[in-house]
Amino acid sequence: MNKTELCAKLAKQSGLTKAQANDVINALFDTEPGKGIIAAELDAGRSVTIPGFGTFDTAKRNARQGRNPQTGETIQIAARTVPTFKAGKGLKDRVRV
């Protein structure tokens, strides 16, 4: 499913227009600086928990050594903060067969 299909399903289930559904999805998931509720919360160091669905959070990765696969040269990979998602019990139960 892509964003257009998601907007159409959201509009159908909620009674919103497709444009309004698109605005809702952008308000939640946009990654532009200063936009997107989830990204803004993660930037601020806070997690976003949706009960039954899951938790968006951040994790710190330590600096480490790696290898350039083309040359075999050892390189230093910098430390960084990465986004993570942990599925909640309701989502896990729904997807499991």
C-alpha positions as CSV (number, residue, x, y, z in Angstrom):
1,M,0.0,0.0,0.0
2,N,1.3,3.4,-0.9
3,K,0.4,6.9,0.5
4,T,-2.3,7.5,-2.1
5,E,-4.0,4.2,-1.3
6,L,-3.7,4.9,2.5
7,C,-5.3,8.4,2.0
8,A,-8.2,6.8,0.0
9,K,-8.9,4.2,2.7
10,L,-8.7,6.7,5.5
11,A,-11.1,9.0,3.7
12,K,-13.5,6.1,3.1
13,Q,-13.5,4.9,6.7
14,S,-13.6,8.3,8.4
15,G,-15.8,10.3,6.1
16,L,-13.1,12.8,5.3
17,T,-12.3,14.0,1.8
18,K,-9.2,12.6,0.2
19,A,-7.5,16.0,0.6
20,Q,-8.4,16.1,4.3
21,A,-7.1,12.5,4.7
22,N,-3.9,13.5,3.0
23,D,-3.5,16.5,5.4
24,V,-4.0,14.1,8.4
25,I,-1.3,11.7,7.1
26,N,1.1,14.5,6.4
27,A,0.5,16.0,9.9
28,L,1.5,12.7,11.4
29,F,4.2,11.3,9.2
30,D,5.9,14.3,7.4
31,T,9.7,14.3,7.8
32,E,10.4,17.9,6.8
33,P,11.9,19.9,9.6
34,G,9.2,21.5,11.8
35,K,6.5,19.3,10.3
36,G,5.3,15.8,11.2
37,I,4.1,15.1,14.7
38,I,6.0,11.8,15.1
39,A,9.3,13.1,13.7
40,A,9.1,16.3,15.8
41,E,8.6,14.2,19.0
42,L,11.5,11.9,18.1
43,D,13.7,15.0,17.4
44,A,12.9,16.3,20.9
45,G,14.0,12.9,22.4
46,R,10.5,11.8,23.2
47,S,8.8,8.5,22.2
48,V,5.4,8.2,20.6
49,T,3.2,5.3,21.9
50,I,0.0,4.3,20.3
51,P,-1.5,1.7,22.6
52,G,-2.2,-1.7,20.9
53,F,-0.2,-0.5,17.8
54,G,3.3,0.2,18.9
55,T,6.0,2.7,20.0
56,F,8.1,4.9,17.9
57,D,11.4,5.7,19.6
58,T,15.1,6.5,19.0
59,A,18.2,4.4,19.8
60,K,21.9,5.4,19.9
61,R,24.3,3.5,17.8
62,N,28.0,3.6,18.9
63,A,30.8,4.5,16.6
64,R,32.4,1.4,15.1
65,Q,34.8,0.2,12.4
66,G,33.6,-1.0,9.1
67,R,35.0,-2.0,5.7
68,N,34.6,-0.5,2.3
69,P,33.3,-3.6,0.4
70,Q,35.0,-2.4,-2.9
71,T,38.5,-1.8,-1.6
72,G,38.5,-3.7,1.7
73,E,39.8,-0.5,3.4
74,T,38.9,-0.1,7.1
75,I,36.7,3.0,7.7
76,Q,35.4,4.6,10.9
77,I,31.5,4.7,11.1
78,A,30.4,7.6,13.2
79,A,28.0,7.3,16.2
80,R,24.4,8.2,15.3
81,T,20.8,8.2,16.6
82,V,18.3,6.1,14.6
83,P,14.5,5.8,14.7
84,T,13.1,2.5,15.9
85,F,9.6,1.0,16.0
86,K,8.4,-1.7,18.4
87,A,5.1,-3.3,17.5
88,G,2.5,-3.5,20.3
89,K,0.7,-6.6,21.5
90,G,-2.5,-5.8,19.5
91,L,-0.6,-5.4,16.2
92,K,1.5,-8.5,16.9
93,D,-1.5,-10.6,17.6
94,R,-3.3,-9.4,14.5
95,V,-0.4,-10.2,12.2
96,R,0.6,-13.5,13.6
97,V,-0.9,-16.5,12.0
